[in-house]
Amino acid sequence: MRIVIQRVSSADVKVNSETAGQIGKGLLIYSGIEKGDTLKEIEFMVEKVLNLRIFPDDHGKMDKAVLDVPGSAILSISQFTLASFIKKGRRPDFSNALEPEKAEKLYDHFCEKLSSKIKVEKGVFGAMMEITSVNDGPVTFIIEKKFESS
C-alpha cells in the first residue's frame, strides 16, 4: 500500500461538478492499494496516519498529530495510479494495482477505521475526480508498507 499525505488548510473533491467531500484544516490522503495488500497493511496505515506528528505545536515544531488538532478532518481519495511502476518506457504499468472489487473493500475498511477516530470525507471510488487543495507548509509525505507474506 502506498499513500501520499498532505497537510492542508482546506481541500475538496468533486465528481461530475458535484462536491463529494470537503474539509478545512486536516489531511488530504491519496491511497493506492496494491496486489498482496491485506488488513495488516491497512491497520498499519491507519495507525500511521492518525499518529504521524506533522502539525506544528505552539513553537512551530512538527509535534502534533491530526488527532491533536481541534476541528481537523481527513479527505481520503482512492488513487490506483499510486500502485503503478514507471521503470522503463513512457507508459505507466498498473499491473501491481489490486483488482477494483478487492481494492474498494480494503479502501472502505481504511476509511471506516479512520472515521472511528476522526471526521473523514472521501471521493468516489473509481470515479474521475477533481481535487482542489491548499497545502499547508507545504507538507507532503509518501508512506509505503508491504508486509512479507508467510
N, C-alpha and C positions, 0 to 999 in steps of 0.2 A: 504494500500500500504506500502510496505517495500522497503527501498533502503539501499544499502551499498555504501558509498562514500570513495574513496581512493585518496589522493593527490599523484600524480605520476610525475616522471620526464620523463617517457615515457610509452606507452602501445600500444599493438596491438592485433588484433583478426584475426584469420584465420579460414576459413571454407573450408574443403577439400583441405588443404595445400595452399589455395589462400588467400592472405591478403584481408580482407573485410573492415578493418578500422585501422587506426593508428594515434597516436598523440604523440607530445612531451610533454612538461610541461602542466599540467592541472589536470583534474579529470577523474577517471575511476569510472563509476557508474553501479552497478548491481541493476536491478529493478524487484520486484515481485509484480504483480498485483493480488489482492485478490477479492473474491466474495464480492459484495457490493460496490466496488470502483467505483467512478464516476469522472466526470471532476473536481469536487470540490477537491478531493484528489490530482489529477494531478496538478491543479493550485497551490495548497499549496506546493507541492514538487518542482515544477519549481522555485517558488519564493525562497524556502529554499536553493536549490542547487546553484542558481545564486548569492545569497547574504550571504551565510554562510562564515564567516571570518575565514578561515583556512590556509591562506597563510601568510608567515612572512612579516612584514614591515622591514624598514631599521634597526630596533633594535632587530630583531629576534622574536618579539611578533606576535602571530597569530592575524592579524588585517586587512588583505586584503581578499576580495572575489575573485573568479575566474575571474570576470569581471574586476577587478582592476589590473590583471597581464597581461601585454602585451604579445601577442603571445600564450596565453593559449588556450586550447580547452577541449572538453569533449569526452570521448569514452563511449558510452552507450551500455550496454548489458542487454537484457531481460533474467531474470533468475527465472523461475517459482518455483524453489526449495526454494526460499525465502518465499514463501507462505505456506510452509509445517509446520506441527506440529510434534514434537518428544517428546511427554509427557510420553508415555508408550511403551513398546516393543522395537523392534530394527529396525523396518521398518518405514521410514517417511510416514506421512499421508499427501497426497496432495489434500485432498478434499476441502480445502479452496482456492485453486488456481482458478482464473476465467477461464471460458472456453476459449480455444485458440483464437477463432474468435473475441470475445469481448475484450480479453486481448490485442490482437495485435492492435486493433483500439485505445485503451487507450494508449498503449505504443507508437504508432506512434504519437499520439497527444502530449504526453510528449516530445518526441524528436523534433517535429516541434516547440513547444513553446520554448524549449531551443535554437534551432537553429535560432530563430528570434533575439537572443541576442549574440550568440557566435557560433564559429565553432563546429559542432557536427559530429563525426564519429560514426558508430554503427555496431553491429554484425548483424547476420541474424536471425530474429525471428524464434524460434522453431528448429533451426539447432544445430547440435553438433559443438561446437566451441572450439578452443584452444586460450586461452587468456594469453598473456605474459605482465607483468608489472614490473616496478621498482617503488616501493612505496617510496615516498619521506617523510622521517621522522623517522619511519613510522607514517603516519597519516591516521586513518580509523575511520569512524563514521557510525552508524546504525541509520536510522530515520524511524519511523513508524507513520502513520497517518490514522485514520479512523474517519470520521465524523459520528455522530449518524444520522440515517435517521429519518425524521419527518413525 
